[in-house]
C-alpha cells in the first residue's frame, strides 16, 4: 500500500461515505468485542477510526501501521498511540496483547501469511484476532472510490483458509456494509435499514468480511509430541 493511498484513506473517512462506513463497522465491532476493562489491544493497518471503541477501557490500545504504507501523518492528539513497523517485524514482545484488530491491513500486506504469523506471535495464547477485509462477493470491493476497492479482496472461504494456514482457528464469521458504496445523501441516511435487511436476506453481499479467530496452539505440534510446558518470550530490541 503506497503512501498516497494512506492519504486517500484519511480523506475517505473524513467524508460522508467514510463516516457511514466507520459508524457501521464500529457498531459491529462493538457488538462482537464488547468493552473489557484492562484489555491490551493492537490495531494493525489503518485502525485509527476504530480504536477509540476500546481506548478508554483498555490499559493499552496501540495502533501500528505497516512501513510499506509510506509516510503517515497522524493527528497530534494521537501521538504515542501509533507506531510504524514492518509487517513481519512488529516492535512488541511475544504474548503482548489480548486482542489484535486488522483493518485495511491484510488486503495490502506484502506477505499476508507473514503478517498473520507476526500477529499470532504478539497475541496472548488465549487472545483473539479480528480481521476486517473487503469481501470478494460484495459491492464495495469493486468501487475504487472507497479504500475497500483497493488491494486484494477475499471470499470468506479464502480468508478462513489463510487463517488456518497461519495457525489460527476460526471462531466467528460476520459480514457488514450492505449499503451500496455511493455517496448519495438519501442512500446514506438509510444505511441502517440496508444493514438490517442485508444481514437477513443477502448475507454474502456485505462489503466486508469480519472473521474472529483464536490461536491454534496445536497446529504446529507433530503427532505424538507434547506441547512444551513453558514458552520462551523474546522481547523486541529497542
C-alpha positions in Angstrom: 0.0 0.0 0.0 1.5 3.3 -1.1 1.8 6.5 1.0 -0.7 8.4 -1.2 -3.3 5.7 -0.6 -3.0 6.4 3.1 -3.9 10.0 2.4 -6.9 8.7 0.4 -7.9 6.7 3.5 -7.8 9.8 5.6 -9.9 11.7 3.0 -12.4 8.9 2.7 -13.0 8.7 6.5 -13.3 12.5 6.5 -16.2 12.4 4.0 -19.9 11.3 4.3 -19.4 7.8 2.9 -16.5 7.2 5.2 -18.5 8.4 8.2 -21.2 5.9 7.4 -18.7 3.1 6.8 -16.9 3.8 10.1 -20.2 4.1 12.1 -21.5 0.8 10.7 -18.2 -1.1 11.3 -17.8 0.4 14.7 -21.3 -0.8 15.7 -20.5 -4.4 14.5 -17.1 -4.4 16.2 -18.6 -3.0 19.5 -21.1 -5.9 19.4 -18.5 -8.6 18.6 -15.9 -7.2 21.0 -17.6 -5.5 24.0 -15.5 -3.4 26.3 -13.4 -5.4 28.8 -11.5 -3.1 31.2 -7.8 -3.8 31.3 -7.6 -5.3 27.8 -4.5 -4.7 25.8 -5.4 -4.2 22.1 -3.3 -3.8 19.0 -4.7 -2.4 15.8 -2.8 -3.1 12.5 -3.1 -1.4 9.2 -5.3 1.8 9.4 -7.2 1.1 12.6 -7.5 4.7 14.0 -11.2 5.2 13.1 -12.0 2.2 15.3 -9.5 2.1 18.2 -11.4 4.7 20.3 -14.1 2.0 20.9 -11.8 0.4 23.4 -9.2 3.1 24.2 -10.8 4.4 27.4 -11.3 1.0 28.9 -8.0 -0.7 28.0 -4.8 -0.4 29.8 -3.1 -0.2 26.4 -4.6 0.4 23.0 -2.0 0.8 20.3 -2.2 1.3 16.5 0.6 0.1 14.2 0.8 0.9 10.5 2.9 -1.1 8.2 6.0 0.6 6.9 5.0 -0.3 3.3 2.1 2.2 3.7 4.6 5.1 3.4 4.8 8.3 5.3 1.9 8.8 7.7 1.0 12.0 9.5 -1.2 11.1 12.4 -3.0 13.9 14.2 -1.1 15.2 17.2 -3.7 14.2 19.7 -3.0 10.6 18.8 0.8 10.9 19.4 2.1 8.0 21.4 -0.7 5.7 20.4 0.6 4.8 16.9 3.8 3.3 15.6 5.1 2.2 12.2 6.8 -1.2 11.6 7.5 -3.9 9.1 4.5 -6.2 8.8 6.7 -9.2 9.7 8.7 -7.4 12.5 6.4 -5.8 14.9 8.2 -4.0 17.8 6.3 -5.8 20.5 7.3 -8.8 22.7 5.6 -12.2 22.4 2.2 -12.6 24.1 1.8 -8.8 24.5 -1.9 -8.3 23.5 -5.3 -9.7 24.4 -6.8 -8.6 21.1 -5.4 -7.8 17.7 -7.6 -6.0 15.1 -6.5 -6.0 11.5 -8.4 -3.5 9.3 -7.1 -2.0 6.0 -4.2 -4.4 6.7 -4.3 -7.9 5.2 -5.5 -6.9 1.8 -2.5 -4.6 1.5 0.1 -6.8 3.2 3.2 -7.7 1.0 3.0 -11.2 2.5 -0.3 -11.9 4.2 0.8 -15.1 5.9 3.9 -13.4 7.4 1.7 -10.6 8.6 -0.7 -13.1 10.3 2.1 -15.1 11.8 3.5 -11.9 13.4 0.0 -11.1 14.7 0.0 -14.7 16.1 3.3 -14.1 17.9 2.2 -10.9 19.8 -1.2 -12.3 20.7 -1.6 -14.0 24.0 -2.4 -17.7 24.0 -6.0 -17.1 25.0 -6.3 -13.9 22.9 -8.4 -13.2 19.8 -7.8 -11.8 16.4 -10.3 -9.9 14.3 -9.7 -9.5 10.6 -11.8 -7.0 8.6 -11.2 -7.3 4.9 -13.0 -6.4 1.7 -15.4 -9.2 0.5 -14.9 -10.6 -3.0 -18.6 -11.1 -3.3 -19.7 -7.7 -2.1 -20.2 -4.4 -3.8 -17.5 -2.4 -2.1 -14.6 -4.4 -3.5 -15.5 -3.1 -7.0 -15.7 0.6 -6.1 -12.3 2.3 -6.4 -13.9 5.4 -4.7 -13.5 3.6 -1.4 -10.4 2.0 0.2 -12.2 -1.3 0.2 -11.9 -1.3 -3.6 -8.1 -1.3 -3.4 -5.8 -4.2 -2.5 -6.8 -7.9 -2.5 -10.4 -8.8 -1.6 -11.2 -12.1 0.0 -14.1 -14.5 0.0 -15.0 -15.9 3.4 -13.5 -19.3 2.4 -10.3 -17.8 1.2 -9.8 -15.8 4.4 -10.6 -18.8 6.6 -8.1 -21.0 4.8 -5.4 -18.3 5.1 -6.1 -18.0 8.8 -5.9 -21.8 9.3 -2.7 -22.0 7.3 -1.3 -19.3 9.7 -2.1 -21.3 12.8 -5.4 -19.7 13.8 -8.8 -21.3 14.5 -11.8 -19.5 13.2 -14.5 -19.0 15.9 -16.9 -16.5 14.3 -17.8 -15.2 10.8 -19.7 -12.0 10.1 -20.3 -9.5 7.2 -21.1 -5.8 7.2 -21.5 -2.8 4.8 -24.6 -3.7 2.8 -25.3 -0.2 1.7 -24.1 0.5 -1.9 -20.8 2.4 -1.9 -22.3 5.6 -3.2 -22.2 9.0 -1.5 -25.8 9.9 -2.2 -27.4 11.6 0.8 -30.7 9.8 0.7 -28.9 6.5 0.4 -26.6 7.1 3.3 -29.5 8.1 5.5 -30.9 4.7 5.0 -27.7 2.8 5.7 -29.1 1.3 8.9 -32.0 -0.2 7.0 -29.7 -1.6 4.4 -27.6 -3.2 7.1 -30.5 -4.9 8.8 -32.0 -6.1 5.5 -28.7 -7.3 4.1 -27.8 -9.4 7.1 -31.2 -11.1 6.9 -31.7 -11.7 3.2 -28.4 -11.4 1.4 -25.5 -12.0 3.8 -23.0 -12.7 1.1 -23.4 -9.2 -0.4 -21.8 -7.5 2.6 -18.9 -5.2 1.6 -16.5 -6.6 4.2 -15.8 -9.9 5.9 -15.2 -9.9 9.6 -13.6 -13.1 11.0 -12.7 -13.7 14.6 -10.0 -16.3 15.3 -8.1 -17.8 18.2 -4.6 -19.1 18.2 -4.3 -22.7 17.4 -1.5 -23.8 19.7 -1.5 -27.4 18.5 -1.3 -26.6 14.7 2.5 -26.8 14.6 2.9 -29.8 17.0 3.7 -33.0 15.2 1.5 -36.0 16.2 2.8 -37.7 19.3 4.8 -34.8 20.6 3.8 -32.9 23.7 3.3 -29.2 23.9 6.2 -27.6 25.9 5.1 -26.7 29.4 6.9 -23.4 29.2 7.4 -20.9 26.4 10.4 -18.6 25.8 9.3 -14.9 25.4 11.7 -12.8 23.4 11.3 -9.0 23.7 11.8 -6.8 20.7 15.0 -4.8 20.8 14.9 -1.0 21.4 
